[in-house]
Amino acid sequence: MGSYRGRRHAMGLPVRGQNTKGQISTARKLNKMNRKG
């Protein structure tokens, strides 16, 4: 869980470097929907 991707997922943020300014709320929604397991 100490990896960059792990921390981004834990915070509900984009992992692949998407623009987060003004899109964080949308990214969190997408992460919640795309969460696997």
N, C-alpha and C positions, 0 to 999 in steps of 0.2 A: 504494500500500500504506500510505499515511500517513493514510487516512481512518479514522473511528471503526469502521465496519463491518469494514474490512480488518483492523484490529488485533484486533477481537473474534474474527474468524474465525481469525486466525493463532494466537490463544491457545486456540481451541476453546471460546469462551464464547458465550452467547446474544447475539444482535444487537439484538433488538427490545425489550430492557428486561425480559425475564422475571426472575422471582425467582431469583437465583443461590445464595442461602443454602441449602446442603444439596442443591442440584440441579445443581451444577457438573459432577459426574461424569456425570450423565444427559445434560446438555446437550452435553458433549463427545462422548458416544456418538452422540447424534443428529446432531451436526455432522459427525462422521466418516461417518455413513451418508448424510447429505444433501449431502455435498460433490459439487459438479458440476464436470466437466472433469478 
